[in-house]
Amino acid sequence: MKRIHSRVAIAAAIAILAGVVGIRGLRAQPAPSAIRTVLLKQDTTVAGREAVMLMVELPPGSTEGRHIHPAAEVYAFVVEGTPTLDVAGQPPRTLKPGDVFTIAPGQVHEGSNKTGVPVKLFAVFFAEKGKTLTTPAP
C-alpha cells in the first residue's frame, strides 16, 4: 500500500512540475510583431522623393517598438481595429477606424494593439529616395 501511495505522489509531483514548466514556456514566448506589406513604391514628381504605401497589420497584443522615420513624412489611415499610438511628448491616443494621423520625420513613436482583435491601417511615406524608412528609436 505504501508503494502505491509513493508512486501516486511521484506521478503527481511530475505532473505539477511539467505544468509549471509548461506555463513558464508559454509566458516566455515573444509578443507578435507588426506585419508590413509594401503595396506601392514609386518616384514622385518631386525630385529626390518617392512614395511608399504600406499596409500595416498589428495582431492582438503586438507592438511596433519605438522607432523613427528619419527621412520620411508618414500619413496613415486606420482601416480596422483600435490601435494605440504613442508619440513622444504627447499623451497616448487610442484610434478607431476612419481616424488619420501624421508622423513627422525623426519623431519618436510606437503603434500597438492592446485589444483582442487585429488592427489594420494604411500608411503612405513621402520619403527621400533610397533612404531607410524606419530606424529603431535611440
C-alpha positions in Angstrom: 0.0 0.0 0.0 2.8 2.4 0.8 4.4 1.6 -2.5 1.2 2.7 -4.4 0.9 5.9 -2.4 4.6 6.8 -3.1 4.0 6.1 -6.9 1.0 8.3 -6.9 2.9 11.1 -5.0 5.8 10.8 -7.5 3.4 10.9 -10.5 1.6 13.9 -9.0 4.9 15.8 -8.4 6.0 15.1 -12.0 2.6 16.4 -13.4 2.8 19.5 -11.3 6.4 20.2 -12.4 5.5 19.6 -16.0 2.6 22.1 -15.7 4.8 24.8 -14.1 7.5 24.4 -16.8 4.8 24.5 -19.5 3.3 27.7 -18.1 6.7 29.4 -17.9 7.3 28.3 -21.5 4.1 30.0 -22.6 5.0 33.2 -20.8 8.4 33.3 -22.4 7.1 33.4 -26.0 7.7 36.8 -27.7 4.7 39.1 -28.4 3.6 39.1 -32.0 5.0 41.9 -34.1 3.7 44.2 -36.8 3.4 42.9 -40.4 4.2 45.5 -43.0 3.3 44.8 -46.7 4.6 47.2 -49.4 1.7 48.0 -51.8 3.3 50.7 -53.9 6.8 52.2 -54.3 7.4 54.8 -57.0 9.1 58.1 -57.7 7.1 61.2 -57.2 7.1 64.4 -59.3 9.3 66.0 -56.5 13.0 65.4 -57.4 14.7 63.0 -55.0 11.5 61.8 -53.4 9.5 58.6 -53.6 6.1 57.5 -52.3 5.8 54.2 -50.5 2.4 52.8 -49.5 2.2 50.1 -46.8 -0.5 48.0 -45.3 0.4 47.6 -41.6 -1.2 44.8 -39.6 -1.0 44.6 -35.8 -2.1 41.2 -34.4 -3.7 41.3 -31.0 -1.1 42.1 -28.3 1.5 43.3 -30.8 3.7 46.4 -30.9 5.9 48.0 -33.5 8.5 49.1 -30.9 9.7 52.7 -30.6 11.1 54.0 -33.8 11.5 56.9 -36.2 11.3 57.6 -39.9 14.5 59.6 -40.3 13.9 60.7 -43.9 10.1 60.4 -44.4 6.8 62.1 -43.6 4.1 59.5 -42.8 0.4 59.8 -43.4 -1.8 57.0 -42.1 -5.4 55.9 -42.1 -6.9 53.3 -39.7 -9.0 50.7 -41.6 -10.0 48.4 -38.8 -9.4 47.8 -35.0 -8.4 50.3 -32.3 -4.6 50.8 -32.2 -2.9 52.9 -29.6 -0.5 55.5 -30.9 2.2 56.7 -28.5 4.2 59.8 -29.9 7.0 61.2 -27.8 5.9 64.3 -25.9 2.2 63.6 -26.4 -0.3 61.5 -24.4 -1.1 58.1 -25.9 -4.1 58.1 -28.2 -6.5 55.3 -28.9 -7.6 55.5 -32.6 -10.6 53.9 -34.3 -11.5 53.1 -37.9 -11.6 56.2 -40.1 -9.1 58.1 -38.0 -6.0 59.6 -39.7 -2.7 60.7 -38.2 0.7 62.0 -39.4 4.2 61.4 -38.2 7.0 64.0 -38.9 10.5 62.9 -39.9 12.5 61.9 -36.8 9.5 61.9 -34.5 9.8 59.0 -31.9 6.6 56.9 -31.9 5.1 53.5 -31.4 1.9 51.8 -32.5 0.5 48.9 -30.6 -2.6 46.7 -30.4 -3.8 46.3 -26.8 -7.0 44.6 -27.9 -8.0 41.0 -28.8 -8.8 41.9 -32.4 -6.5 42.6 -35.3 -5.6 46.2 -36.4 -5.1 47.2 -40.0 -4.0 50.6 -41.3 -2.6 52.1 -44.5 0.4 54.3 -44.4 2.0 56.5 -47.1 5.6 57.6 -46.7 6.8 60.6 -48.6 10.4 59.8 -48.4 13.9 60.7 -49.6 14.6 58.3 -52.4 16.9 55.4 -51.4 16.9 56.3 -47.7 16.0 53.9 -44.8 12.3 54.2 -44.0 12.3 53.0 -40.4 15.0 53.0 -37.7 14.7 52.0 -34.0 14.5 55.0 -31.7 17.7 55.9 -29.9 
